[in-house]
């Protein structure tokens, strides 16, 4: 079903299945990616995220199902699909012996760009990715974040309409992650469609217009981050009291809440909404219990992830089998 904003679809997949011998990587995945948006694909290790990207970028052929990129069928029209996409994998595909500028020039030659166009795009991407000062240094001297930015800059030399980012900020420090997030937002503002896989749920929350959660090779939930959070009971309210008697009375009122004697606080489950907070305060007021202060934490994507898959998100995308990701 198309997303509520009814934008044209850059990617549409129906019933994708992929098997490696007897092992199922995808078991009937449905996925839609609106044009000019960021869609984050999240899921436990081994859920099929990287396999999905490999299929959609024509690197693997599905065993069943169909998918299109801007209306071009992946199997019937792979060349047309490749002409409109760019892929940045989990590991930087840059030549460390070449300089940053030479890496971009190599990509320009592979794209058969005219010299004037190539020079213009090289200069523009060096500036966009904050690599101008390091352009003529060997890539072997670059930091991990610089190599990731150069890798993405190389992907963009062909000006793809869709960019696949597979774990784009894995291993980056906080500053490097923020720089890449800014670049992704700028790309979308220019009309590029982004499909990213990530283990950092904060990244999906900060970047994605839509999130698709997959588990065991199938879609289990999709929607905006806000819509998904409403499906999870993971929100909390922490109440602080000035007196032990008030804390004790509140603990009786909210049986099962987590009581902390050291700071006279009580933590209870809530959706974190204004109505939910008001209901808690109304119950306390009816019992004559005074609250000194409170803080609310609505459900986040970590809660959604755990509630729908039974797994806490991992920090690594490595898969024990080395086959299914």
C-alpha positions in Angstrom: 0.0 0.0 0.0 1.4 3.4 -0.9 2.5 5.7 1.9 0.1 8.3 3.2 1.9 11.2 1.6 1.3 9.6 -1.8 4.6 10.6 -3.3 5.7 8.6 -6.3 7.6 5.4 -5.4 11.3 5.2 -6.1 11.4 1.5 -5.0 8.6 -1.0 -4.8 9.2 -4.7 -3.8 6.6 -7.4 -3.4 7.2 -10.8 -2.0 11.0 -10.9 -2.3 12.5 -14.2 -1.3 16.1 -15.3 -1.3 17.6 -18.6 -0.3 21.3 -19.6 0.2 21.0 -23.4 0.0 18.5 -24.4 2.7 18.9 -21.1 4.5 16.3 -18.4 4.0 17.5 -14.8 3.9 14.3 -13.3 2.7 10.9 -15.0 3.0 8.5 -12.7 1.2 9.6 -9.1 1.9 7.3 -6.2 0.9 8.9 -2.8 0.8 8.1 0.7 -0.5 10.4 3.7 -0.7 8.9 7.1 -1.6 10.9 9.3 -4.0 12.9 12.0 -2.4 12.9 10.5 1.1 15.0 8.6 3.6 13.8 5.1 4.4 15.7 3.2 7.1 15.8 -0.6 7.1 16.4 -1.9 10.6 16.3 -5.4 12.1 18.2 -7.9 14.1 21.5 -9.4 12.8 20.6 -12.0 10.2 17.2 -10.4 9.4 18.0 -9.9 5.7 18.9 -6.1 5.6 22.1 -6.4 3.5 20.6 -9.2 1.3 17.7 -6.7 0.5 20.2 -4.0 -0.5 22.1 -6.5 -2.6 19.0 -7.6 -4.4 17.7 -4.0 -5.0 21.1 -3.0 -6.3 21.1 -5.9 -8.8 24.0 -7.7 -7.1 21.8 -10.7 -6.2 18.8 -12.2 -8.1 15.8 -13.0 -5.9 14.4 -16.5 -6.0 10.9 -15.2 -5.9 8.9 -11.9 -5.9 9.5 -8.8 -7.9 10.9 -5.3 -7.4 11.2 -2.1 -9.4 13.3 1.0 -9.2 11.6 4.0 -10.8 9.4 1.5 -12.7 12.3 -0.6 -14.0 12.2 -4.3 -13.1 15.3 -5.5 -11.4 15.5 -8.8 -13.3 14.2 -7.7 -16.7 15.9 -4.3 -16.8 19.0 -4.4 -14.6 21.0 -2.0 -16.7 18.3 0.7 -16.4 18.2 0.1 -12.7 22.0 0.4 -12.4 21.9 3.7 -14.3 19.8 5.3 -11.6 21.4 4.0 -8.4 24.5 4.3 -6.3 25.7 1.9 -3.6 27.9 2.6 -0.6 28.6 -0.7 1.2 29.5 -1.5 4.8 33.2 -1.1 4.0 34.9 1.8 2.2 35.6 0.8 -1.4 38.4 3.3 -1.9 42.0 2.8 -3.2 44.3 3.8 -0.3 47.3 4.2 -2.6 45.6 6.9 -4.6 44.7 10.4 -3.4 41.2 11.5 -2.7 41.1 13.5 -6.0 42.5 10.5 -7.9 39.8 8.2 -6.5 37.1 10.5 -7.7 38.8 10.9 -11.1 38.9 7.1 -11.4 35.2 6.9 -10.7 34.5 9.7 -13.3 36.4 7.7 -15.9 34.3 4.6 -15.0 31.2 6.7 -15.4 32.5 7.9 -18.9 32.1 11.5 -17.8 33.3 14.3 -20.1 36.4 16.0 -18.7 34.7 19.3 -17.9 31.9 17.6 -16.2 34.2 15.3 -14.3 36.4 18.2 -13.0 33.3 20.1 -11.9 31.9 17.1 -10.0 35.2 16.3 -8.4 35.6 19.8 -7.1 32.0 19.9 -5.9 32.1 16.6 -4.1 35.4 17.5 -2.4 33.9 20.6 -1.1 30.6 19.0 -0.1 32.3 16.2 1.8 34.8 18.5 3.5 37.8 16.9 1.7 39.2 19.8 -0.2 42.2 20.3 2.0 43.0 16.5 2.0 42.3 16.1 -1.7 45.9 15.5 -2.8 46.9 13.3 0.1 47.0 9.5 -0.2 43.8 7.9 1.2 46.0 5.8 3.4 46.5 8.9 5.6 42.7 9.5 5.9 40.8 8.9 9.1 37.9 6.3 9.0 35.4 9.1 8.7 37.2 10.7 5.8 37.3 7.4 4.0 33.6 6.9 4.5 32.9 10.4 3.1 35.1 9.8 0.1 33.4 6.5 -0.5 30.0 8.3 -0.6 31.5 11.1 -2.8 32.6 8.4 -5.3 29.1 6.9 -5.3 27.7 10.4 -6.1 29.9 11.0 -9.1 27.3 9.5 -11.4 24.5 11.6 -9.7 22.3 8.6 -8.9 18.6 9.2 -8.2 18.6 6.5 -5.5 21.5 5.8 -3.1 21.8 2.7 -1.0 23.7 3.2 2.2 24.6 0.0 4.0 25.6 0.7 7.6 27.0 4.1 6.5 28.3 5.3 9.9 29.4 2.0 11.4 32.6 2.6 13.4 32.6 6.4 13.0 33.1 8.8 15.9 30.2 11.1 16.9 31.5 14.0 14.8 31.9 11.8 11.7 28.4 10.5 12.2 27.0 14.0 12.4 28.8 15.1 9.2 27.4 12.1 7.3 23.9 12.8 8.7 24.1 16.4 7.4 25.2 15.2 4.0 22.3 12.7 3.8 19.8 15.5 4.6 21.4 17.7 1.9 21.1 14.9 -0.6 17.4 14.4 0.1 16.8 18.2 -0.1 18.3 17.9 -3.6 15.7 15.2 -4.5 17.9 12.1 -4.0 16.2 9.0 -2.5 18.0 7.2 0.3 17.6 3.7 1.5 19.8 3.0 4.4 20.4 0.0 6.7 21.5 0.8 10.2 22.0 -0.7 13.6 22.0 2.7 15.2 18.3 3.3 16.0 19.0 6.9 16.9 20.3 7.3 13.3 17.0 5.9 11.9 15.1 8.2 14.3 17.1 11.3 13.3 17.2 10.7 9.6 14.4 8.6 8.3 11.0 9.7 7.0 10.0 6.1 7.2 11.3 3.0 9.0 10.9 -0.5 7.8 11.5 -3.1 10.5 12.3 -6.6 9.2 12.8 -9.8 11.1 13.5 -13.3 9.7 13.5 -12.0 6.2 10.0 -10.4 6.3 8.5 -7.0 7.0 7.0 -6.9 10.5 6.3 -3.1 10.8 6.7 0.1 8.8 5.8 3.7 9.1 7.2 7.0 10.3 9.3 6.8 13.5 6.4 8.5 15.4 3.9 5.9 14.2 6.1 3.0 15.2 6.7 4.4 18.6 3.0 4.4 19.3 3.0 0.6 18.9 5.4 0.2 21.7 4.7 0.2 25.5 8.3 1.2 26.3 7.7 4.8 27.6 8.4 5.7 31.2 7.5 8.3 33.8 9.7 9.0 36.7 8.1 10.7 39.7 10.2 12.4 42.4 8.9 13.0 45.9 10.0 15.2 48.8 9.0 12.8 51.6 9.2 9.0 52.1 5.6 8.8 53.1 4.5 10.3 49.7 6.8 7.8 47.9 5.3 4.9 49.9 1.7 6.0 49.2 2.4 6.4 45.4 4.0 2.9 45.3 0.8 1.5 46.7 -1.2 3.4 44.2 0.9 2.2 41.3 1.6 -1.4 42.2 4.4 -2.9 40.2 6.2 0.4 39.6 10.0 0.6 40.2 10.7 2.2 43.5 14.0 3.9 44.4 14.5 4.8 48.0 17.8 6.6 47.4 16.4 9.5 45.5 12.7 9.1 46.5 11.6 8.3 43.0 9.0 6.0 41.4 9.3 4.9 37.8 6.2 3.5 35.9 5.3 2.5 32.4 3.6 5.1 30.3 3.3 6.1 26.6 4.9 9.4 27.6 2.0 11.4 26.1 0.4 14.5 27.8 -2.8 12.5 28.4 -0.8 9.7 30.0 1.0 12.1 32.3 -2.3 13.8 33.2 -3.9 10.5 34.1 -1.0 9.7 36.5 -1.1 13.2 38.2 -4.9 13.0 38.5 -4.7 9.6 40.3 -2.1 11.1 42.7 -4.1 14.2 43.3 -7.2 12.1 44.2 -5.1 10.3 46.8 -3.7 13.6 48.2 -0.2 12.6 47.2 2.1 15.5 46.3 4.8 15.1 43.6 7.9 17.3 43.7 8.9 16.8 40.1 8.5 14.4 37.2 10.2 13.5 34.0 8.8 11.6 31.0 10.5 9.4 28.4 8.3 8.4 25.5 8.9 5.1 23.7 11.9 5.2 21.3 12.9 3.0 18.4 14.9 0.8 20.8 11.6 -0.1 22.5 9.9 -0.7 19.2 12.8 -2.9 18.0 12.6 -5.0 21.2 8.9 -5.2 21.4 8.5 -6.4 17.8 11.5 -8.7 17.5 12.4 -9.7 21.0 15.9 -8.6 20.4 17.9 -5.6 21.6 19.7 -3.9 18.7 23.3 -5.0 18.2 26.2 -2.7 17.6 27.7 -4.8 14.9 26.3 -6.1 11.7 28.4 -9.2 11.5 26.6 -12.4 11.2 27.9 -15.6 12.6 27.2 -17.6 9.4 28.8 -15.0 7.2 26.0 -15.6 4.7 22.8 -13.9 5.7 22.6 -10.2 6.8 
